Amino acid sequence: MRPGVPFHEMWRELLPVGRSAATGGYRRHAWTGADAECRAWFREQAGARGLAYETDRNGNQWAWLGDPAGAAGDAVVTGSHLDSVPDGGAFDGPLGVVSAFAALDELHGRGVRPARPLAVVNFADEEGARFGLSCVGSRLAAGQLTADRARELRDDAGVSLPRAMERAGHDPDAIGPDPERLARIGAFVELHIEQGRNLAGDGAFAGTSADGRAVGVASAIWPHGRWRFDFRGEANHAGTTRLEDRHDPMLTYANTVLAARKKARLAGALATFGKVAVEPNGVNAIASLVRGWLDSRAPDEETLAAVVAGIERSAAERGARDGVRVAVTRESATPVVEFAHGLRDRIAARLGGAPVLPTGAGHDAGILSAEIPTAMLFVRNPTGVSHSPAESADEDDCVAGVRALADVLEDLACP
């Protein structure tokens, strides 16, 4: 392997791709032009290091140091994703991919010759910003999303996932479980910016002690899911329809948003309505349909189920008073993830007793944990802000993350 470009140069090169001049946020949605630029960047980085490049049946990109065909359940893989939420930050996902290439460079500089195959991966459509389902690439690979269900996914313009993939030059007929590829892997380690302030010393999880460390290790991911709420009322004229004659779904929706906040707070959980669609969406028209998407997360699955059930009851009760029909569809559900304890503890020890902390955010590592041993490293986020242009990390902390990842890869690939 030849050494690649330094971390900072890679970061600067990727930084402008998909960035909105108006908001400063990123719009790197799956299978779009910005996504294509990110994917081209990944392939260029693989080529610069003489790595074997391939795209799997689900559109995930791989760059291999060593013979991938020779990996028999012992390959060590690292990476993350390059797509973003609407107007997302620069670090969520890309930090893990850039750091993965930089960690290979660090190993090269140390003169390390891995005894096991190493790979960097960019998982497709982790955020689910375009088609509404997160971690599509890893879910397909792990068999947690069927090919038939994937083919039904549509974006807001009605474009199907297969059509979008085809337009981007990928064969959608090939999508589906990829057990042979996963069978090559002995461990997957994902580096990610922390989405919270636990490492910064002011986090949401009681009992977490970061001791001023720039890098931490994940213990678990809270169970979480997405639900679509359809509130159907009656369209009418905003200027002539008496208040008592209205069947206004916006009222039911608004009450449900407030109920979600209250029930989550009382249960020590999280609940967010962050996306809404309205028909006919006119200023002077009473809506006929309000469609809102709920994201909810909790420390355990029982609490999550109770919170969502309570929100549904509140919606139905208010709907009955407003003359509005309410229907709820669960679009995704991810159970609690306990990262492999042996791998987690080995990594924490290798990093000198790094702090171990949970997270409420979902990741590809969480999806893959059902099939292979996985672990996560978190890099300190001084503000805790994520999914926003204000997301940030200090340069020194990013470099510390690269070195920590290189230490972990060396430990796992050079037994």
N, C-alpha and C positions, 0 to 999 in steps of 0.2 A: 504494500500500500504506500502511495506517495502522500506526503503531508498536504493538507488542504489549506484554504485561506483561514486566517485567524477568526475567532468568534466575533469580534467587533466588526470586522469587514463583512462577514456573512450577515450579521444582524442589520447593518446599514443597507445592504443590497436588497434584503427582503422587506425592509420597513415601508417603502412607498407602495408596495403592491396592494391594490384594493382599498387604499385609504381615501376617504371622502374629504375633499377640500373644504366642504361646508361644515362638517361636524368634527373632523379629526379622527373619527372612528373608522373601523374596518368593515367592509362588506364583501368578504371572501366566501360567498355562499357556494355550496357544492355544485360542481359541473357548470360553472359560469366562466366568463373570461378571466376574472381575477383568480379563480381557482386553478385555471389552466396555467396561468403565469406562475403560481406557487408550485404546481406540479413540475413545470419545466425547471424551476429553480432546484427542486429536489433532485431531479435527474442530473442536472449539471454538477451538483455537489458530489453525487455518486461517481460521476465520470472523472471529476478532478482528483479523486482519491483512488482511482482504479478499482472501485467496488463493482461487483456484479449487480446490475440493475434489473428489476423485473416488476411488472404490475400483475397482481393476482386477479382471479376471476371476478372479484367484487370491487375492483378499482383501487385497492390499497397498494401503495408503492413500497418497494423493498430495495435496500442496498446492502449487499452482503460482502463481508470480509471473510474469506474462506469459502469453501464449496457448499452451497445450500443443499445440494443433493446428498452430500456426505453427512449432513446433520441427522442424527438418529436420537432425537429427544434430548439433546444436550446443548443446542444452540442457545445463545444469550442474545436477547433482542431488546432494543431500547428505541424510544421515539415517542410520538404523540400525534398531533393533527395540525393542519395548516388552515382549515376553514374557520369562520368566525360567526358569532351572532350578529344581528343587525347593529351596526355602529359599535362593535366590540372593541376591546383593547388589543394592543400589539402583542401581549405576552401569552395570553391564554391559548395554549397549543403550540404556537411557533417556538416559544422558548424551549420546549422539550425536544423539538426536532433540530433546531440549531445547536443546542447543547449536546445532542447525541453525536452529530458530526464532529463538534469540537472535542468531545470526549475521546473519540477515535484518534483525533490528531494528538491529543495529550498522551494517549497510550503509545502512539508512534514515537513521539518525542522522548518518552521514557525508555524506548527500546523494548517495549513489551511485545512478545510474540504469543498471541492467544493460542491455547491448546484446543479451544473449541470455536466453532463458527460464531461470528458476531454479525448482527444485522441492525440497521436503522430502518424504521417503518414510519410512514405517514398514512394514518388511517383516514379513509374517505368519510366525509359528512358526519363528523363527530357531533357537531352542535345541533344539527337538525333544523337549522334556520329556514331552509327552503322547503323541505317536505314534511316538517312537523314531527319527525321522529329522530331522536338522538342516537349517535353511535351506529349508524346504518352499516358502515363497512365492517366493523368488528362484530356487530350482531349477526350479520349474514355469515361471516366466517365461522362464528361459534355455533351456528344453527339456532340462534335465539330469535331470528327473523326469517320466516320462510320466503322463498323466492316469489311465491304467489302473492303474499302480503306486500312484499316490496314493490311488486309491479303495480299494485293498486295505489301507491303513494302519488299524490299530486301536489304541485305547488299552487300558490294563490292565483296564477294565471291559467291553471288547468293542465299544465304540462306534466306528464307522467315522469316518474324516475327513469324508466327505461328509455323514454324519448330523450330526456336530458343527457343521459349517459351516451346514447348513440350520437347525438349532436356533438358531444365532446370527443368522439372517436373511440369509445369503449363499447364492446359487445355486451349488451344487456342480457342476451340469452344465456350467458355463462354464469350469471350470479347464483349463489347458493352456498351451502355449507362447505367448508374447506378443511376437513379433519386431517388430511394428509399433511398439509402445511403446518397446522398447529402441532401435529405429532413430532415435528422437527425440533420444537422449542422446549427447552428445559426451564427457562425463566424469562419473564418479561418485566422490565423495570422502566416505568414512565416518570420522567421529571416534569414538573408542572409548577407554575407560579401558585403560591397559596392563595386561595380565594377566601380570604378572611385575615384576621390579625392575630392569630395565635402565636406565630413566630415573632411578631412585633410586640408581644406582651399584653395584648388587650383583646383576646379572642372570645368566641362565643361558647367554647367548651370548657366547663369548669374542671379544674384539676390539671389542666395542661400547663406544663412548665417548659418554656423554650430556652430559658437561661441565656437570652441574647444571641442565640445561634441563628446563622443565616440559612441553614438547611435542616429540614426535619424529615421524618419518615411517617408515612400514612399507616394508621392502624385499621381503619374501617371507613366505609362510605355508608351514610344513612340510606335507608330505603326511600325511594322517591317514585313519582309518576306524573303523568299528564292526563288531564281529563278535559273533554270538550263539553261545555254547557250550552245548549240551544234554548233560547228564550223566545217563544213564538207568540206574538200578539196580533194587533190589527193596525194596519197602516191607516192614517187619517190626516186631516189638515190640522197643522199646529195652531192656526189662527181662528178656527171656527168650532173645533170639537171641545165641548165642555169637559172639564177635568173628570167629572163623575161618569162620563160616557166613554172614557178611554180604556183601552186594553194595551197599556204601554209597557213593552218588555224592558225598556231602559230602566224603569223603576225597579223591576225585579232583579235585573242584573246588578244595579247599584247596591241594593240591599244585600245581595249575595256576596259582593266584594267586601262589604263591611263585616258580614257574618264570618267570612273566611278569616279575616284578620283577627277577630275576637276569639274564634275557636282555636286557631293556631297558637295564639298567645297563652290561652288558658292551659293548653296541652304541652307547652314547651316545644312546639313544632314550628314549621314554616308553611305558609300558604300564600300564593301570589297569583293574581290575575294580571298577566303582563301582555296579553294579546287580545284584541277585540275586533270583530267585524260586524258592521251594521248594515241592514237593508231597510229602506232604499238609500239611506245615508244622505238625506237631505236636511238642510237647516230648518226648513219650514214644514217638515213632515214628521209625524209620529212614526217611529220605527215599526216595521212588521216583524223583524227578526234581529235579535242581538245574539251573537255567538261569541262566547268568551272562553279562553283556555286557562285552566287552573294548573299550576305547578305546585305540588305539595311534597314536603319532606319531613321526616320525623326520626327520632332516635331508634325506634323499633317499628316493626310492621303492624303491631296491634294498635299503637298510637296513630299511625298514619291512616289505617282503615277507619278508626273512630273519627278522626278529624274530617276526612272526606265525607263519610256518612252524615256527619252533623251539618256540613255545608250543603249537601244534597237536600237534607230535610228542610233547612232554612229556605233554600231556593223554592222547593215545592210548596211550602206553606205560604210564602209571600206571593208565589205565582197564583195560587188559588184566590188570594185576596185581590190580585190585580187583573184577574181574568187572562192569565198568561200560562201557556203550556210550557213545561220544562222537561227537557230530555238530557240525559247525561251519558256520554260515551267515554269509556276509558281507552285512551289511545296508546299508552305505554305504561309499563310498571316494571321497576327494577328492585329486586329484594335487597336486603341488607348485604353488604359485602364485608367479610372479614378477610383481610389479606393474609396470605399464608404465614402463619406465625413463625415458622422456622426461618423462612427467607427474610421476613421483616426483622426479626431479632438479629439475624446474622448481619444484615445491612446496618442496623443501628449500632451494633458493636463495632463493625468495620469503620464507621464514621465517628468513633470515639464517644459512643453513648449519645448519639443524636436524639433529640426529643421525638417522641412518638405521639401522634395526634390524629383524631378523626376528622372527617370532612363531610359537609352536606352536599358537595358537588359530585356529579357523576363523571366517569371517565372511561375510556376504552379499557384501561387496566381492570376496572371493575367488571366489565362485561367478560373479559377473557379469564377472569379469576375462576370461573366455573369449569374451565377446561385445562388451564395450565397454572403453575405457580406465578403469581404476579406481585409486584411491589411498587410503591410510589415514593418519590422524593419531592418535597415541597421547598421552593425557594421563597424566602421572606418577601412579603408584600407590605411596604411601610404604611400604606393607607388602608389596606384591606379591600379596596375597591376592585371589582372585576366586572366583566361584561359591560364595560364602559370605556370611553376614550381616556378616562383618568387613571386607568389601570397602570401600575408602574412597578419597577423593581430597580434597586440600586445596581450600578455597574459592578461594583465589588462583590455583591451578593450573587449576581449572575455568574461571575467567574468562579466563585466558591462552589456554586452548583455544578459547573462543568467539572471541576476537580473532584468533587464528591462523587459524581456519576462515573468518572474515570476510575476512581478507587473501587467502586462497586463492580464495574465491569471487569477490572483486573482480577478482583477476588473471585468472581464467578467464572470467568473464562480461563483462568490460569490456576486450576486447583493444585 
